[in-house]
């Protein structure tokens, strides 16, 4: 039988990226956490982590266990809340980027809502600029934010793959004197990155299509109105991905961060665990 305390330490080491920070999460010393992981590995007869200096990475067996460990811990917490009557009515206010709203995330959120009938989910899909402002104002409990790589803060962070796209069926002149841009309104991270990349390459540009919603951006690119930037999960079959060979320089590194309000509830942090698992699975699929 798997020891819950050992599983909790294992998940903490993976999410924290090392034994020292994991120990702070579970209120144990670094050596204690290291011993717990050894006990877990010995009990399973499998190496779960590769240890290189202060850095740790998952082995193949560790990747298999991680998903199960998270689900076991989540179900344990849910069962304890139900049996002790500590589950209470309330709301979790979550902000997500629009491309995540159009991906598989709603399925996860619907499942979470069904397993927590006493909770009310209040979900907002919007630009990260506004989600960040709402989080800082205390209007959100959790948010998945797109930001420049390397920013501080957050429960977990994932690198993001973004690409220049245009129409597959309606070619646009790649060497045009002024690049027609498709993008979100001012303040959007992708818009700023696109403009910076073009100006760094010495190319003129103009806004050909601006839309506040993702479907508008996708449709404009597919129709051949110009060039835009989309995350990998938002690229459609109607889009052509452009490379440096087409005259479009790679976009600087961005990332997705899961950030919680300082006073986030226990239920909100439980949802955060589900979101971490979801985003980890996206990274595995993209690898």
C-alpha positions as CSV (number, residue, x, y, z in Angstrom):
1,X,0.0,0.0,0.0
2,X,1.3,3.4,-0.9
3,X,2.1,5.7,2.0
4,X,0.3,9.1,1.6
5,X,3.0,11.0,3.3
6,X,5.6,9.6,1.0
7,X,3.4,10.4,-2.0
8,X,2.9,14.0,-0.8
9,X,6.7,14.5,-0.5
10,X,7.2,13.0,-4.0
11,X,4.7,15.4,-5.6
12,X,6.2,18.3,-3.7
13,X,9.7,17.5,-4.9
14,X,8.5,17.4,-8.5
15,X,6.6,20.6,-8.3
16,X,9.3,22.5,-6.3
17,X,12.1,21.2,-8.5
18,X,14.3,20.1,-5.6
19,X,14.4,18.7,-2.1
20,X,15.1,22.0,-0.2
21,X,12.0,23.8,-1.5
22,X,9.9,20.7,-1.2
23,X,10.9,20.4,2.4
24,X,9.6,23.9,3.0
25,X,6.3,23.0,1.5
26,X,5.8,19.9,3.6
27,X,7.6,21.3,6.7
28,X,10.4,18.7,6.6
29,X,14.1,19.0,6.4
30,X,15.9,18.4,3.0
31,X,17.4,15.2,4.4
32,X,14.0,13.9,5.7
33,X,12.4,14.5,2.3
34,X,15.3,12.8,0.5
35,X,14.9,9.8,2.8
36,X,11.2,9.7,2.2
37,X,11.8,9.5,-1.6
38,X,14.3,6.7,-1.1
39,X,11.8,4.8,1.0
40,X,9.2,5.3,-1.7
41,X,11.6,4.1,-4.4
42,X,12.7,1.1,-2.3
43,X,9.1,0.1,-1.7
44,X,8.3,0.2,-5.4
45,X,11.6,-1.2,-6.6
46,X,11.8,1.7,-9.1
47,X,14.0,4.8,-9.4
48,X,11.6,7.7,-9.6
49,X,13.9,10.7,-9.8
50,X,17.2,11.5,-11.6
51,X,19.4,13.5,-9.2
52,X,21.9,15.9,-10.7
53,X,23.4,18.2,-8.1
54,X,20.5,20.2,-6.7
55,X,18.3,19.5,-9.8
56,X,15.9,16.6,-10.0
57,X,14.0,15.3,-13.0
58,X,11.5,12.5,-13.4
59,X,12.4,9.1,-14.7
60,X,9.9,7.3,-16.9
61,X,8.6,5.4,-13.9
62,X,8.4,8.7,-12.0
63,X,6.2,10.2,-14.7
64,X,3.9,7.2,-14.5
65,X,3.6,7.5,-10.7
66,X,3.1,11.3,-10.7
67,X,-0.4,11.3,-12.2
68,X,-1.5,8.5,-9.9
69,X,0.0,10.2,-6.8
70,X,-1.8,13.5,-7.5
71,X,-5.1,11.7,-8.0
72,X,-4.7,9.6,-4.8
73,X,-3.9,12.7,-2.7
74,X,-6.8,14.7,-4.2
75,X,-9.3,11.9,-3.6
76,X,-8.0,11.5,-0.1
77,X,-8.6,15.1,0.6
78,X,-12.1,15.1,-0.9
79,X,-13.1,12.0,1.1
80,X,-11.8,13.6,4.3
81,X,-13.8,16.8,3.6
82,X,-17.0,14.9,2.8
83,X,-16.8,12.5,5.8
84,X,-15.8,15.2,8.3
85,X,-18.3,17.7,6.9
86,X,-15.6,20.3,6.3
87,X,-16.7,20.8,2.7
88,X,-18.6,24.1,2.6
89,X,-20.5,26.1,0.0
90,X,-18.4,28.7,-1.7
91,X,-17.0,29.9,-5.0
92,X,-13.7,29.6,-6.8
93,X,-13.0,32.4,-9.2
94,X,-10.7,31.3,-11.9
95,X,-9.1,33.2,-14.8
96,X,-7.8,31.4,-17.9
97,X,-6.4,32.5,-21.3
98,X,-8.9,32.2,-24.1
99,X,-7.0,29.5,-26.0
100,X,-7.1,27.3,-22.9
101,X,-10.9,27.8,-22.8
102,X,-11.1,26.5,-26.3
103,X,-8.9,23.5,-25.6
104,X,-9.7,20.5,-23.3
105,X,-9.6,22.5,-20.0
106,X,-13.4,22.9,-19.8
107,X,-13.7,19.1,-19.5
108,X,-11.4,19.1,-16.5
109,X,-13.3,22.0,-14.9
110,X,-16.7,20.4,-15.5
111,X,-15.4,17.2,-13.8
112,X,-14.1,19.2,-10.9
113,X,-17.5,20.9,-10.5
114,X,-19.3,17.6,-10.6
115,X,-17.1,16.2,-7.8
116,X,-17.6,19.3,-5.7
117,X,-21.3,20.0,-5.9
118,X,-21.2,22.4,-2.9
119,X,-18.7,24.7,-4.7
120,X,-19.5,27.2,-7.4
121,X,-17.0,27.8,-10.2
122,X,-16.8,31.3,-11.5
123,X,-14.6,31.1,-14.6
124,X,-13.4,34.0,-16.8
125,X,-11.5,33.7,-20.1
126,X,-9.7,36.9,-21.0
127,X,-6.3,38.4,-21.9
128,X,-3.6,37.7,-19.3
129,X,-3.2,41.5,-18.9
130,X,-6.7,41.7,-17.4
131,X,-6.5,38.4,-15.5
132,X,-3.4,39.6,-13.8
133,X,-5.1,42.9,-12.8
134,X,-8.1,41.0,-11.4
135,X,-5.9,38.7,-9.4
136,X,-4.0,41.7,-7.9
137,X,-7.3,43.4,-7.1
138,X,-8.5,40.3,-5.3
139,X,-11.2,39.5,-7.9
140,X,-9.8,36.1,-8.7
141,X,-8.6,33.2,-6.6
142,X,-6.6,31.5,-9.3
143,X,-5.3,32.4,-12.7
144,X,-3.4,30.8,-15.6
145,X,-1.4,33.7,-17.0
146,X,0.8,34.1,-20.1
147,X,3.9,36.1,-19.4
148,X,7.5,36.7,-20.4
149,X,9.7,33.8,-19.5
150,X,11.6,34.0,-16.2
151,X,9.1,36.2,-14.2
152,X,9.0,35.4,-10.5
153,X,6.0,33.9,-8.6
154,X,3.5,31.2,-9.2
155,X,2.6,27.7,-8.1
156,X,4.0,26.2,-11.3
157,X,5.3,27.4,-14.7
158,X,5.4,25.9,-18.1
159,X,7.3,27.0,-21.3
160,X,5.0,28.0,-24.1
161,X,5.3,27.3,-27.8
162,X,4.0,30.1,-30.0
163,X,4.3,30.5,-33.8
164,X,3.8,32.9,-36.6
165,X,0.8,31.8,-38.7
166,X,-1.0,32.9,-41.9
167,X,-3.5,31.3,-44.2
168,X,-2.8,27.8,-45.7
169,X,-5.2,28.2,-48.6
170,X,-5.0,32.0,-49.3
171,X,-1.3,32.9,-49.4
172,X,-0.2,36.3,-48.3
173,X,2.9,37.9,-49.9
174,X,5.7,37.0,-47.4
175,X,8.0,39.8,-48.7
176,X,5.4,42.6,-48.5
177,X,6.8,46.1,-47.7
178,X,4.5,46.5,-44.7
179,X,3.5,43.4,-42.8
180,X,-0.3,43.2,-42.2
181,X,-0.6,42.1,-38.5
182,X,-3.5,40.2,-37.0
183,X,-3.8,40.4,-33.2
184,X,-5.5,41.2,-30.0
185,X,-5.9,44.9,-28.8
186,X,-3.0,46.8,-27.2
187,X,-1.6,45.2,-24.1
188,X,-1.6,41.6,-25.4
189,X,1.7,39.8,-24.9
190,X,1.6,38.2,-28.3
191,X,1.0,41.6,-30.0
192,X,3.9,43.2,-28.3
193,X,6.2,40.2,-29.2
194,X,5.1,40.3,-32.9
195,X,5.8,44.1,-33.2
196,X,9.1,43.7,-31.4
197,X,10.2,40.9,-33.7
198,X,9.3,42.8,-36.8
199,X,10.9,46.0,-35.7
200,X,14.1,44.2,-34.6
201,X,14.2,42.7,-38.2
202,X,13.8,46.2,-39.7
203,X,10.4,45.4,-41.2
204,X,7.5,47.9,-41.5
205,X,4.1,46.7,-40.2
206,X,0.5,47.8,-39.8
207,X,-2.5,46.4,-38.0
208,X,-4.7,44.8,-40.5
209,X,-7.2,43.1,-38.1
210,X,-7.7,43.5,-34.4
211,X,-10.1,41.3,-32.4
212,X,-10.7,40.9,-28.7
213,X,-11.5,37.2,-29.1
214,X,-9.5,34.2,-30.2
215,X,-12.0,33.0,-32.8
216,X,-11.7,36.3,-34.6
217,X,-7.9,36.0,-34.7
218,X,-8.0,32.5,-36.0
219,X,-10.6,33.3,-38.7
220,X,-8.7,36.3,-39.9
221,X,-5.5,34.4,-40.3
222,X,-7.3,31.5,-42.0
223,X,-8.9,33.9,-44.4
224,X,-5.6,35.4,-45.5
225,X,-5.9,38.9,-44.0
226,X,-2.4,38.9,-42.7
227,X,0.0,37.3,-40.2
228,X,-0.5,36.7,-36.5
229,X,0.9,34.8,-33.5
230,X,-0.9,31.9,-31.9
231,X,-0.1,29.3,-29.3
232,X,0.4,25.8,-30.5
233,X,-3.0,24.7,-29.1
234,X,-4.8,27.4,-31.0
235,X,-3.4,26.7,-34.4
236,X,-6.0,25.3,-36.8
237,X,-5.6,23.0,-39.9
238,X,-6.5,26.1,-42.0
239,X,-3.3,27.8,-40.8
240,X,0.2,27.7,-42.2
241,X,3.0,27.9,-39.6
242,X,5.8,30.2,-40.7
243,X,9.5,29.8,-39.9
244,X,12.7,31.9,-40.1
245,X,13.1,30.5,-43.6
246,X,9.9,32.4,-44.5
247,X,11.4,35.6,-43.2
248,X,9.7,35.6,-39.8
249,X,12.1,35.4,-36.9
250,X,11.2,33.2,-33.9
251,X,9.3,34.8,-31.1
252,X,11.0,35.3,-27.7
253,X,10.3,32.8,-25.0
254,X,7.0,33.1,-23.2
255,X,5.5,30.9,-20.4
256,X,2.2,30.0,-18.7
257,X,2.1,30.4,-15.0
258,X,-0.5,29.3,-12.5
259,X,-0.8,32.0,-9.8
260,X,-2.9,31.9,-6.7
261,X,-4.2,34.8,-4.5
262,X,-2.5,35.0,-1.1
263,X,-5.8,34.1,0.6
264,X,-6.8,31.3,-1.8
265,X,-9.0,28.7,-0.1
266,X,-8.2,25.1,0.4
267,X,-10.7,24.2,-2.4
268,X,-9.0,26.7,-4.8
269,X,-5.6,25.1,-4.1
270,X,-7.1,21.7,-4.7
271,X,-8.3,23.0,-8.1
272,X,-4.8,24.3,-8.6
273,X,-3.4,20.8,-8.2
274,X,-5.8,19.6,-11.0
275,X,-4.6,22.5,-13.2
276,X,-1.0,21.6,-12.6
277,X,-1.7,18.0,-13.7
278,X,-3.5,19.2,-16.8
279,X,-0.7,21.6,-17.9
280,X,1.9,18.9,-17.2
281,X,0.0,16.5,-19.5
282,X,0.0,19.2,-22.2
283,X,3.8,19.4,-22.0
284,X,4.1,15.6,-22.3
285,X,1.9,15.6,-25.4
286,X,4.0,18.4,-27.0
287,X,7.3,16.7,-26.3
